[in-house]
Amino acid sequence: MPGVFPDYKAPIVRNGVEGRELVMARWGMPSSPKALMDATKKRAEKLQAKGKAVDFKELLRMEPDGGTTNIRNVKSKHWARWLGTEHRCIVPFNSFSEFNKAEGGDIWFALDETRPLACFAGIWTNWTSVRKVKEGETTNGLYAFLTTEPNAEVGAIHPKAMLTTPDEVETWMTAPPDEALKLQRPLPDEILGVVARGVKEDQAGSTL
């Protein structure tokens, strides 16, 4: 895939009934009730300012939620429900980009110039909501990355919880939460390198 974008589908690996399975899921876990409530209040205020009647309960039910793409506070009750092994996943990648205007636009990172396979640690769920107004209410498989303090290379751009060895993947997918969440930590410095700058697509390999 040339790239993956919020609220679009990408491949994830999750624990299925018969073992590990590769499926497509939309990037963006359900936003918190507070975030949706705040967004609905703002929309209601705008409608009321135009003199329109508002059914707040229905407005809240149909509030579009493009999802939360990155999760850091795993102690939040909103995210804690999805920390069991049945909701953990990995998101495979060869390289990934973060946008930083001061650094020249899109900055592409990989483990090295050959773009070997690595994974982001993530969680997933099936969820019924309104992702886009034109779609209405739909049920989708959703996922998001875990983030953490960044290492030196990614620090100026964006933090992510990355898994770089089979043992780390196995721990994330099978271990009790207390042990698995130890992987929500910075990578050692110099383990990632910048492999491209200022381009929208990493032509040298598959991208995320």
C-alpha positions, -999 to 999 in steps of 0.1 A, spaced: 0 0 0 14 35 -9 0 50 23 -26 48 51 -47 77 63 -70 82 93 -104 66 90 -93 45 60 -87 8 60 -53 -8 66 -42 -44 74 -39 -54 111 -30 -88 127 -53 -98 156 -60 -129 178 -88 -147 161 -108 -178 173 -86 -201 152 -53 -182 157 -37 -151 143 -56 -135 114 -49 -107 90 -79 -84 85 -86 -49 72 -98 -23 97 -104 15 98 -78 36 115 -93 54 145 -107 39 176 -140 53 191 -135 88 206 -144 92 243 -180 101 253 -167 135 265 -152 143 231 -184 134 213 -205 153 239 -183 185 235 -185 182 197 -223 178 198 -228 208 221 -208 230 196 -229 217 167 -261 223 187 -251 258 195 -245 266 159 -279 252 148 -297 271 176 -279 303 166 -295 299 132 -329 295 148 -332 257 141 -348 233 166 -324 207 181 -331 172 192 -300 169 213 -303 131 220 -306 124 183 -279 149 174 -255 131 198 -264 97 184 -255 109 149 -224 129 158 -197 120 133 -167 104 149 -136 100 127 -119 82 155 -88 85 177 -57 74 158 -32 74 187 -36 63 223 -13 72 251 -33 72 284 -40 35 287 -51 41 323 -82 59 311 -114 39 316 -123 45 280 -93 26 267 -88 1 296 -118 -21 283 -98 -29 252 -64 -39 267 -71 -77 269 -55 -100 244 -88 -103 225 -85 -66 215 -48 -63 209 -34 -61 175 -2 -53 156 -1 -30 125 27 -41 101 48 -15 82 81 -11 63 83 26 67 62 54 81 60 91 78 53 121 101 47 156 89 69 183 102 70 216 82 102 228 99 120 196 89 109 197 52 74 182 51 69 144 53 97 126 71 100 89 65 114 65 91 124 28 89 146 5 108 172 8 80 175 15 43 162 -20 33 128 -12 51 126 -45 71 92 -54 85 83 -39 119 50 -34 137 31 -8 158 14 -20 189 -23 -14 187 -58 -22 199 -89 -29 179 -127 -33 183 -159 -37 163 -180 -5 168 -213 9 156 -212 47 150 -214 74 125 -179 78 109 -190 101 81 -223 120 77 -229 107 42 -224 71 54 -248 73 83 -246 47 111 -223 18 102 -205 -11 121 -167 -13 115 -136 -30 127 -115 -1 141 -79 1 154 -54 27 168 -17 27 177 -3 30 212 20 60 216 47 67 242 77 89 248 97 92 215 133 82 210 159 107 197 152 101 160 114 104 161 112 128 190 110 159 169 83 144 148 59 121 167 59 92 193 47 57 186 50 24 204 69 1 180 76 -36 181 108 -47 163 113 -83 173 92 -115 172 95 -118 210 80 -83 214 52 -91 191 44 -123 210 45 -105 243 21 -78 231 -3 -103 216 -4 -128 245 10 -115 278 -11 -101 307 -18 -64 305 8 -54 331 36 -72 312 24 -62 277 22 -25 286 59 -25 294 63 -23 256 48 12 257 83 27 260 107 46 238 129 26 214 166 28 220 181 58 203 196 52 168 174 21 161 154 42 136 167 61 106 153 88 83 150 71 48 133 99 29 123 136 33 97 159 17 79 132 -4 43 120 -1 52 84 -9 82 63 0 91 49 -34 116 25 -20 92 3 -1 57 -3 11 46 25 34 24 35 63 
